[in-house]
Amino acid sequence: MSLKEVDLTGGESVYCINEAQLKRAFEMVRTSPETSEKVNKLIEQIERDFSRNERAALSFILVDRLLKKRIN
């Protein structure tokens, strides 16, 4: 049985990621000796094994959980 993919594009903005946050994230993934290899391997696995919509859903849920964790 094949599941119909749900389009995750469109709609109103919910989260805002500023340029400085994005820059720090890229630096962490590209150059940090502690995290670069670990994060890049996981990204490669997710991009290989997940559809675009699955990756988007995962991203949205992770951001939501990070925001809620900070508040709690």
A tleap script that builds the chain and sets N, CA, C and O, in Angstrom:
source leaprc.protein.ff14SB
mol = sequence {
  NMET SER LEU LYS GLU VAL ASP LEU THR GLY
  GLY GLU SER VAL TYR CYS ILE ASN GLU ALA
  GLN LEU LYS ARG ALA PHE GLU MET VAL ARG
  THR SER PRO GLU THR SER GLU LYS VAL ASN
  LYS LEU ILE GLU GLN ILE GLU ARG ASP PHE
  SER ARG ASN GLU ARG ALA ALA LEU SER PHE
  ILE LEU VAL ASP ARG LEU LEU LYS LYS ARG
  ILE CASN
}
set mol.1.N position { 0.839 -1.183 0.000 }
set mol.1.CA position { 0.000 0.000 0.000 }
set mol.1.C position { 0.877 1.236 0.000 }
set mol.1.O position { 1.734 1.389 0.870 }
set mol.2.N position { 0.677 2.106 -0.949 }
set mol.2.CA position { 1.488 3.307 -1.085 }
set mol.2.C position { 0.794 4.486 -0.404 }
set mol.2.O position { -0.400 4.713 -0.600 }
set mol.3.N position { 1.548 5.225 0.389 }
set mol.3.CA position { 0.997 6.400 1.047 }
set mol.3.C position { 1.151 7.616 0.154 }
set mol.3.O position { 2.188 7.794 -0.484 }
set mol.4.N position { 0.140 8.443 0.106 }
set mol.4.CA position { 0.204 9.687 -0.663 }
set mol.4.C position { 1.031 10.699 0.122 }
set mol.4.O position { 0.806 10.909 1.314 }
set mol.5.N position { 1.985 11.321 -0.555 }
set mol.5.CA position { 2.807 12.322 0.121 }
set mol.5.C position { 1.999 13.587 0.370 }
set mol.5.O position { 1.162 13.982 -0.442 }
set mol.6.N position { 2.266 14.206 1.496 }
set mol.6.CA position { 1.610 15.447 1.863 }
set mol.6.C position { 2.535 16.595 1.497 }
set mol.6.O position { 3.718 16.575 1.836 }
set mol.7.N position { 2.000 17.594 0.805 }
set mol.7.CA position { 2.808 18.743 0.423 }
set mol.7.C position { 3.044 19.618 1.650 }
set mol.7.O position { 2.094 20.068 2.291 }
set mol.8.N position { 4.309 19.856 1.972 }
set mol.8.CA position { 4.644 20.662 3.145 }
set mol.8.C position { 5.051 22.086 2.777 }
set mol.8.O position { 5.596 22.807 3.613 }
set mol.9.N position { 4.795 22.496 1.543 }
set mol.9.CA position { 5.132 23.853 1.133 }
set mol.9.C position { 3.916 24.754 1.303 }
set mol.9.O position { 2.785 24.280 1.418 }
set mol.10.N position { 4.159 26.037 1.318 }
set mol.10.CA position { 3.064 26.990 1.438 }
set mol.10.C position { 2.687 27.242 2.885 }
set mol.10.O position { 3.301 26.694 3.799 }
set mol.11.N position { 1.693 28.058 3.087 }
set mol.11.CA position { 1.248 28.383 4.434 }
set mol.11.C position { 1.997 29.580 5.004 }
set mol.11.O position { 2.934 30.102 4.399 }
set mol.12.N position { 1.562 29.988 6.165 }
set mol.12.CA position { 2.180 31.148 6.806 }
set mol.12.C position { 3.437 30.757 7.559 }
set mol.12.O position { 3.579 29.612 7.988 }
set mol.13.N position { 4.348 31.703 7.722 }
set mol.13.CA position { 5.591 31.457 8.450 }
set mol.13.C position { 5.303 31.266 9.933 }
set mol.13.O position { 4.472 31.963 10.517 }
set mol.14.N position { 6.010 30.301 10.533 }
set mol.14.CA position { 5.845 30.024 11.949 }
set mol.14.C position { 7.144 30.308 12.700 }
set mol.14.O position { 7.118 30.874 13.793 }
set mol.15.N position { 8.274 29.920 12.121 }
set mol.15.CA position { 9.567 30.060 12.776 }
set mol.15.C position { 10.455 31.000 11.975 }
set mol.15.O position { 10.356 31.095 10.752 }
set mol.16.N position { 11.312 31.682 12.692 }
set mol.16.CA position { 12.261 32.574 12.047 }
set mol.16.C position { 13.668 32.173 12.482 }
set mol.16.O position { 13.959 32.085 13.675 }
set mol.17.N position { 14.525 31.933 11.511 }
set mol.17.CA position { 15.927 31.630 11.789 }
set mol.17.C position { 16.724 32.801 11.238 }
set mol.17.O position { 16.661 33.096 10.044 }
set mol.18.N position { 17.468 33.464 12.101 }
set mol.18.CA position { 18.187 34.631 11.599 }
set mol.18.C position { 19.502 34.228 10.942 }
set mol.18.O position { 19.979 33.104 11.099 }
set mol.19.N position { 20.067 35.163 10.213 }
set mol.19.CA position { 21.274 34.906 9.433 }
set mol.19.C position { 22.448 34.478 10.303 }
set mol.19.O position { 23.224 33.610 9.904 }
set mol.20.N position { 22.591 35.066 11.469 }
set mol.20.CA position { 23.700 34.714 12.363 }
set mol.20.C position { 23.559 33.275 12.860 }
set mol.20.O position { 24.556 32.559 12.955 }
set mol.21.N position { 22.338 32.843 13.179 }
set mol.21.CA position { 22.116 31.470 13.622 }
set mol.21.C position { 22.475 30.484 12.510 }
set mol.21.O position { 23.123 29.467 12.759 }
set mol.22.N position { 22.053 30.791 11.290 }
set mol.22.CA position { 22.339 29.920 10.162 }
set mol.22.C position { 23.839 29.854 9.897 }
set mol.22.O position { 24.375 28.782 9.615 }
set mol.23.N position { 24.509 30.986 9.987 }
set mol.23.CA position { 25.962 31.020 9.777 }
set mol.23.C position { 26.681 30.168 10.817 }
set mol.23.O position { 27.596 29.418 10.474 }
set mol.24.N position { 26.278 30.272 12.092 }
set mol.24.CA position { 26.905 29.471 13.148 }
set mol.24.C position { 26.644 27.979 12.940 }
set mol.24.O position { 27.514 27.147 13.197 }
set mol.25.N position { 25.455 27.656 12.478 }
set mol.25.CA position { 25.136 26.246 12.218 }
set mol.25.C position { 26.025 25.687 11.110 }
set mol.25.O position { 26.558 24.586 11.243 }
set mol.26.N position { 26.189 26.431 10.025 }
set mol.26.CA position { 27.061 25.977 8.942 }
set mol.26.C position { 28.500 25.843 9.409 }
set mol.26.O position { 29.177 24.878 9.054 }
set mol.27.N position { 28.981 26.801 10.204 }
set mol.27.CA position { 30.349 26.712 10.735 }
set mol.27.C position { 30.512 25.467 11.590 }
set mol.27.O position { 31.526 24.775 11.501 }
set mol.28.N position { 29.521 25.182 12.414 }
set mol.28.CA position { 29.573 24.016 13.288 }
set mol.28.C position { 29.650 22.732 12.468 }
set mol.28.O position { 30.425 21.832 12.795 }
set mol.29.N position { 28.866 22.644 11.425 }
set mol.29.CA position { 28.817 21.436 10.599 }
set mol.29.C position { 30.049 21.326 9.699 }
set mol.29.O position { 30.479 20.218 9.376 }
set mol.30.N position { 30.602 22.427 9.304 }
set mol.30.CA position { 31.749 22.394 8.382 }
set mol.30.C position { 33.096 22.282 9.091 }
set mol.30.O position { 34.012 21.641 8.575 }
set mol.31.N position { 33.226 22.897 10.267 }
set mol.31.CA position { 34.574 23.029 10.828 }
set mol.31.C position { 34.764 22.530 12.257 }
set mol.31.O position { 35.906 22.363 12.686 }
set mol.32.N position { 33.712 22.289 12.997 }
set mol.32.CA position { 33.862 21.893 14.401 }
set mol.32.C position { 34.403 20.475 14.510 }
set mol.32.O position { 33.781 19.536 14.012 }
set mol.33.N position { 35.557 20.307 15.156 }
set mol.33.CA position { 36.116 18.965 15.315 }
set mol.33.C position { 35.203 18.042 16.134 }
set mol.33.O position { 35.216 16.827 15.941 }
set mol.34.N position { 34.421 18.612 17.035 }
set mol.34.CA position { 33.562 17.810 17.903 }
set mol.34.C position { 32.302 17.317 17.193 }
set mol.34.O position { 31.791 16.245 17.519 }
set mol.35.N position { 31.797 18.081 16.231 }
set mol.35.CA position { 30.489 17.743 15.668 }
set mol.35.C position { 30.455 17.521 14.162 }
set mol.35.O position { 29.544 16.866 13.658 }
set mol.36.N position { 31.412 18.045 13.452 }
set mol.36.CA position { 31.360 18.031 11.990 }
set mol.36.C position { 31.142 16.635 11.407 }
set mol.36.O position { 30.208 16.430 10.631 }
set mol.37.N position { 31.983 15.686 11.767 }
set mol.37.CA position { 31.887 14.343 11.189 }
set mol.37.C position { 30.566 13.670 11.579 }
set mol.37.O position { 29.900 13.062 10.740 }
set mol.38.N position { 30.200 13.782 12.838 }
set mol.38.CA position { 28.981 13.135 13.333 }
set mol.38.C position { 27.738 13.687 12.629 }
set mol.38.O position { 26.889 12.925 12.168 }
set mol.39.N position { 27.643 14.994 12.554 }
set mol.39.CA position { 26.466 15.623 11.944 }
set mol.39.C position { 26.426 15.360 10.443 }
set mol.39.O position { 25.364 15.063 9.896 }
set mol.40.N position { 27.563 15.466 9.777 }
set mol.40.CA position { 27.580 15.242 8.335 }
set mol.40.C position { 27.214 13.805 7.961 }
set mol.40.O position { 26.540 13.584 6.956 }
set mol.41.N position { 27.647 12.836 8.751 }
set mol.41.CA position { 27.260 11.443 8.486 }
set mol.41.C position { 25.758 11.261 8.625 }
set mol.41.O position { 25.131 10.579 7.814 }
set mol.42.N position { 25.185 11.868 9.647 }
set mol.42.CA position { 23.745 11.762 9.850 }
set mol.42.C position { 22.981 12.458 8.725 }
set mol.42.O position { 21.973 11.937 8.248 }
set mol.43.N position { 23.450 13.625 8.300 }
set mol.43.CA position { 22.807 14.330 7.184 }
set mol.43.C position { 22.844 13.474 5.925 }
set mol.43.O position { 21.841 13.369 5.220 }
set mol.44.N position { 23.980 12.868 5.638 }
set mol.44.CA position { 24.089 12.003 4.457 }
set mol.44.C position { 23.105 10.844 4.530 }
set mol.44.O position { 22.458 10.514 3.536 }
set mol.45.N position { 22.988 10.226 5.700 }
set mol.45.CA position { 22.063 9.106 5.866 }
set mol.45.C position { 20.615 9.560 5.674 }
set mol.45.O position { 19.839 8.896 4.987 }
set mol.46.N position { 20.259 10.673 6.272 }
set mol.46.CA position { 18.893 11.175 6.159 }
set mol.46.C position { 18.581 11.544 4.712 }
set mol.46.O position { 17.500 11.225 4.217 }
set mol.47.N position { 19.510 12.211 4.026 }
set mol.47.CA position { 19.271 12.585 2.636 }
set mol.47.C position { 19.177 11.361 1.725 }
set mol.47.O position { 18.490 11.397 0.704 }
set mol.48.N position { 19.853 10.299 2.086 }
set mol.48.CA position { 19.814 9.064 1.293 }
set mol.48.C position { 18.522 8.276 1.551 }
set mol.48.O position { 17.931 7.726 0.621 }
set mol.49.N position { 18.092 8.226 2.807 }
set mol.49.CA position { 17.008 7.328 3.205 }
set mol.49.C position { 15.626 7.978 3.304 }
set mol.49.O position { 14.622 7.266 3.333 }
set mol.50.N position { 15.548 9.292 3.355 }
set mol.50.CA position { 14.275 9.973 3.556 }
set mol.50.C position { 13.875 10.728 2.293 }
set mol.50.O position { 14.727 11.237 1.565 }
set mol.51.N position { 12.582 10.793 2.046 }
set mol.51.CA position { 12.072 11.619 0.943 }
set mol.51.C position { 12.201 13.089 1.331 }
set mol.51.O position { 12.502 13.415 2.480 }
set mol.52.N position { 11.972 13.961 0.372 }
set mol.52.CA position { 12.036 15.398 0.642 }
set mol.52.C position { 11.026 15.785 1.725 }
set mol.52.O position { 11.355 16.529 2.648 }
set mol.53.N position { 9.801 15.278 1.610 }
set mol.53.CA position { 8.786 15.606 2.611 }
set mol.53.C position { 9.120 15.032 3.978 }
set mol.53.O position { 8.840 15.665 4.996 }
set mol.54.N position { 9.706 13.858 4.020 }
set mol.54.CA position { 10.116 13.285 5.308 }
set mol.54.C position { 11.209 14.134 5.943 }
set mol.54.O position { 11.199 14.359 7.153 }
set mol.55.N position { 12.155 14.607 5.129 }
set mol.55.CA position { 13.220 15.483 5.660 }
set mol.55.C position { 12.633 16.792 6.164 }
set mol.55.O position { 13.043 17.295 7.211 }
set mol.56.N position { 11.679 17.347 5.428 }
set mol.56.CA position { 11.040 18.593 5.859 }
set mol.56.C position { 10.289 18.386 7.165 }
set mol.56.O position { 10.397 19.199 8.083 }
set mol.57.N position { 9.524 17.296 7.251 }
set mol.57.CA position { 8.782 17.018 8.489 }
set mol.57.C position { 9.740 16.877 9.670 }
set mol.57.O position { 9.495 17.435 10.739 }
set mol.58.N position { 10.818 16.140 9.482 }
set mol.58.CA position { 11.812 15.971 10.540 }
set mol.58.C position { 12.391 17.320 10.960 }
set mol.58.O position { 12.535 17.592 12.152 }
set mol.59.N position { 12.718 18.150 9.999 }
set mol.59.CA position { 13.274 19.475 10.291 }
set mol.59.C position { 12.313 20.320 11.109 }
set mol.59.O position { 12.704 20.940 12.098 }
set mol.60.N position { 11.046 20.341 10.689 }
set mol.60.CA position { 10.060 21.150 11.394 }
set mol.60.C position { 9.867 20.661 12.829 }
set mol.60.O position { 9.778 21.465 13.757 }
set mol.61.N position { 9.804 19.353 13.003 }
set mol.61.CA position { 9.602 18.787 14.340 }
set mol.61.C position { 10.804 19.063 15.237 }
set mol.61.O position { 10.639 19.384 16.413 }
set mol.62.N position { 12.022 18.939 14.683 }
set mol.62.CA position { 13.223 19.222 15.483 }
set mol.62.C position { 13.265 20.677 15.927 }
set mol.62.O position { 13.569 20.958 17.086 }
set mol.63.N position { 12.964 21.605 15.024 }
set mol.63.CA position { 12.954 23.027 15.388 }
set mol.63.C position { 11.897 23.287 16.453 }
set mol.63.O position { 12.156 23.989 17.431 }
set mol.64.N position { 10.713 22.727 16.268 }
set mol.64.CA position { 9.637 22.910 17.239 }
set mol.64.C position { 10.049 22.391 18.620 }
set mol.64.O position { 9.832 23.058 19.631 }
set mol.65.N position { 10.638 21.207 18.651 }
set mol.65.CA position { 11.070 20.640 19.942 }
set mol.65.C position { 12.172 21.465 20.586 }
set mol.65.O position { 12.190 21.636 21.805 }
set mol.66.N position { 13.102 21.985 19.765 }
set mol.66.CA position { 14.163 22.829 20.319 }
set mol.66.C position { 13.590 24.087 20.946 }
set mol.66.O position { 14.019 24.497 22.024 }
set mol.67.N position { 12.633 24.694 20.284 }
set mol.67.CA position { 12.012 25.905 20.826 }
set mol.67.C position { 11.250 25.608 22.112 }
set mol.67.O position { 11.337 26.374 23.073 }
set mol.68.N position { 10.518 24.525 22.140 }
set mol.68.CA position { 9.756 24.167 23.336 }
set mol.68.C position { 10.668 23.788 24.489 }
set mol.68.O position { 10.374 24.106 25.641 }
set mol.69.N position { 11.766 23.116 24.195 }
set mol.69.CA position { 12.733 22.715 25.237 }
set mol.69.C position { 13.333 23.954 25.879 }
set mol.69.O position { 13.528 23.994 27.093 }
set mol.70.N position { 13.628 24.966 25.070 }
set mol.70.CA position { 14.218 26.210 25.584 }
set mol.70.C position { 13.245 26.915 26.522 }
set mol.70.O position { 13.649 27.494 27.530 }
set mol.71.N position { 11.971 26.862 26.183 }
set mol.71.CA position { 10.953 27.558 26.974 }
set mol.71.C position { 10.721 26.830 28.289 }
set mol.71.O position { 10.544 27.479 29.320 }
set mol.72.N position { 10.716 25.515 28.284 }
set mol.72.CA position { 10.415 24.736 29.493 }
set mol.72.C position { 11.530 24.747 30.475 }
set mol.72.O position { 11.422 24.136 31.538 }
savepdb mol mol.pdb
quit
